[in-house]
Amino acid sequence: MNQLTTQTAALPAHLADSIEQAKELIAARHSTATRLAYDSDLKAFNAWTRTNGLASLPASIEAVVLFLAELSGQGMKPASIARKVAAIKFAHRQANLPSPTDSEPVKATMAGIKRTRGTAPRQVSPATVEVIEQLLAACDDSKAGFRDKALIALGFAAALRRSELAAIELKDIQVSERGLVITLPRSKTDQEGKGQTVAVLDGSRLQVKRLLGDWLEVSGITEGLVFPLTGRHIANIIKAKAKAAGLNPELFSGHSLRAGFITSAANAGADIFRVMDVSRHRSMNTVRGYVRRAKQFDNHAGAAFM
């Protein structure tokens, strides 16, 4: 339910358009992906409460605690459970109701879930430049093969998130003598849509410009999305190519392209600030984590005596 629903009934009729616009702006506070995720989470919570004869809005503290405990018992990851808590809180705020998620029992339940289940994210394998060459070699010369070569090379060279790769339009790409300049209208670190640019070096090893040009010629794309795929499709393509290359597909995901560029740059001794120019990370600590993993055996403290 929208926040304005119950407050606007008594307002003058001539404000109807403004009311609708205000509702749209309130909804735009969250990204489309977040709103879809919340919708899915709330459907799951509503179904659970109906099955157990409980109310979902307003929900009792006990109902939320039992719901979270059941999810944990089913093996759901703490991060996924936390998102459901956020969705329940969002629904109550939208209805101008106090949220049970702010209560101490719910907070204590989440703390217990994190302590007993752990919160460390699963680390995917970075698709370093050597791995990228293997993935490219696993692509055939079909239309899909040309597409896959282009998205793998571009996703790696620009250190793109899979959502960013899926959203690139032809108008966002500027060709230069040394490579490409991509404008990202919106990304994870630019939710307000100020826009970010990233320089993609062509290089002699991957030849990103050529692979992208081949795909555009074969596909006939002259406007709109460069890769008419979802982020999930892109992740599946990476896994499929990893398997075709003789690698374990379970170790790779859509994030492997982005992680692979940063790791390859760290291995090559690139300046961390120059890496951040491409990756667009706000936090140096995040990039340092990649560098630390890439260099963990270099100049090891035990090298002189082990």
N, C-alpha and C positions, 0 to 999 in steps of 0.2 A: 504494500500500500504506500502511495506517495505521501510525503510529509504534509503536502498542502491540501490533501483531499478533504480533511475534516474542517479545515480553517477557511475554505474559500466559498462555502455554500452561501454565505450572507453577503458576499462582495457584489458590487454592481455588475450587471451582465456585460457592459461594454469593456470590462477588463478580462474577458474570457481568453483572448489571444495572448495577453501578457501572462496570465496564469499558466497557460500551456507552455509558453516559452520558459517561464521560471521552473516548471517541472522538468523540462528537458535539460536545463542547466544544472539542476540538482542531480539528475541522473548521470550527467556527464562528469560528475566528480570522480567516478571510477571508470577505468577503461572497459571496453567491450568485453575483453577476456575476463576481467574481474566480475562483471555483472553476470556473465554466463556461468561462471564458476559458483557465484553465490546462489543463482537460481537452482543449479543442480544440487548444491548442498542443502538448500532449504526444502527442496522436494524430498530429499532423503530424510531430513528431520521430521517433516510433516507426515511422511508415510510411517515413520517409526512411532510417532505419538499417536496416530490413528490406530495402529495395530495394538498399542498398549493402553488405549482408552484414556489418553492424556491430551491436554491442550497444548498447542504449539505457539499460540499468540493470544494472550501472554503465556509464556511457558514458565513453569515453576522451576526453582533452583534444583529440586530433586530430579525433575525430568531431564534437565540438561546434564546433570552429573551422571545419571544412569545411562544416558545416550552416549556420552563420551567413554564411559567405562566399557560399554559393549563394543564400541568401535576399536578401542585399544585391545580388547580381548580377541577381536577378529584379526588382529595383526596390522591394522592401519597405521601408517607412519605418523609420528607426532606432528609433522608439518601439515599433513592433510587434515588431521583432527583440529589443529589450530585454525585452519581456514574455515572449518564448519562453525567453530566458535565465533569467528568474525562475521560469518553470514547470519548467524542467529542474532548477534548484537545489532547488525545492520538492519535486520527486519524489525526489531523492536524500536530502534531509533526512528525508522521511517514511519512507524505507527505512533510515535510520541509516547512510547511506553518505557518504563524502566527495564533495563536488560538484566536478566538473571546471570549473564556472563560476567557482570561486574562484582558478583558476590564472592566472598572468600571461599566457600566450598568449591565453586567452579574453578577458581584460580588454583586452589590446592590440588584439585584433580588433574589439571593440566600440568602443574609442576611435577606431580607424581608420575604422570605419563612420560614426561621428558626425562625424568631421572631414571626410570626403569627401562625405558625403551631406547634412550639415547637420541640425540638430535643431529649427529654428524651426517651431512648430506652424502649420498653416494657419489663417489668420484668417477666420472667417465674418463676413458682413455683419451688423451689429446691426439688428434690426427695431425701429427707433425708433418713437415714437408715431405719426408720420406714415405709416410703413410699415404699422404695425398697422392703421390705419384702412383702408389699401388691401387688406390681407389680409381684414379683416372684410367689406369691400364685395364681395369675390370669393366669399363664401359665400352659397349659396342658402338657401331656406326649407324644405329637406328635413330629415329627421331628422338626417342626417349634417351638414348645414349648421349646424343649431342646436348640435350637438356641437362642431363645429370653431370656431364663434364663441366658445363658452364656454371652450374650452381655450386658444385663442389669447389671449383677454382675460385669463384667470386666470394663465396662464403668464407673460405679460408683467407684469401688475400685481404679482405676487408674486415676480418675478425667479426663477422656479423652473427647476431643471434638469429635463430631460425625464424622468429616472427618478423625480424627486419628483412631477412632474405625473401620471405614470402610477400612482403609488402612493397618491394621495390618496383617502381614503374619506369618505363623507358625515359620519360621526361626527367627523372631524377638522376640520370647518368650523363655525365659530360665527358667526352673523349678528348684526351690530350696526347701530346707526343710521347710522354713517358708512362702513360697509363690511363686511369679513369679517376674522375672525381664524382663520388656518389653523395647526393643530398638525402638525408634521412629526415622526413618531415616530423617523425615522432619515434621515440624509442623508450626503452625501459628507464633510462636516465634522463629522459626529456619528455616527461608526461604532459607538459604544457604546450608542446608542439612548437618550440622556438626554432627547431631545426638544427641538425648537426651535419657536418660534411666529413668525409673520410677519403683520403687519397689512396688509391689502389695502384701500387707499383706493378707495371706489367711484368718485368723480369724475364730472363731468358729461360728459366727453368719451367715455369708454369704457363707462361704466355696467356694470361687472362684475357687480354683484348681479343686475341684470335679465337679462343674458345667461346667467348660471349658472342662474337661476330658470327661464328659458325652456327650457333643456336638460333640467333635472330634470323639468319638467312634460311635455315631449314624450316623454322616454325612460321615464318612470314609475319611475325609480330612487328607492328609498326607503331603501336601505342598501347597504353595500359600496362598491366602487370607483365613483368619480364618472365616470371615463373608462376603461372596460374596454379599454385599449390598451396595447401595449408602447411602450417608448421609441423604438424604430425606427419604429413606426407614426406616432408623433407627429412625428418628423423628416420622414417622407414627406408628412404632411399639410401641414406648413409649406412644403415645397418645392412641393407641388401648388398651394397657394394663391398662392405667389409667382409661379408660372408663369401662373396664371389672372389675376393682377393685372398681367401684363405685365412682371414683373421676371425677372431671371435666376435660376432655381431653384438653380443650382450655387453661388450665393453665400450661400445660406441653409441653415440646419439647425435642429435642435431647440434648440441653444444660442442661436440668434438672439433668442429671446424674452427670455432672461435678460440677454444682452448689450445688447439694445435698451433695457430699463428702465434699466440702469446708465448707458448712453450718453445717454439722454434726460434723466436726472436731472442728469448732468454738464453737458449743454448748458443746462439751466435754472438752473444755479448752485447746486444742492442741496449742503448740507453733506456732506462725505465720510463722516462718522460716521453721519448719518441714512441715507445710501445703504447703508451696511454693516448697519444695522438690518434692512433689507429683504433685501439680498443674502446676509447671514449669512457674509460672507467673514471669515476669521480674519486674513488679512494685508492691511494697508492698502496695501502695495505693489501687490498684485494690482488693487485698485480704482483706484489711481493710474494704472495702465496704461491702463484704460478712459478715465479723465478726460483723460490726456495725449493720447490719440488723438482724443478729441472736441474738445479745445481746442488742437490743435497749431498752428492758424493765428491764434489769438487773441493779441493783444499780441506779435506776432512780432518777433524781434530786427531783422529787416530792414524793418519797416514804415515807418520814417522815411526810408529812403534807397533803397529798391528800387522 
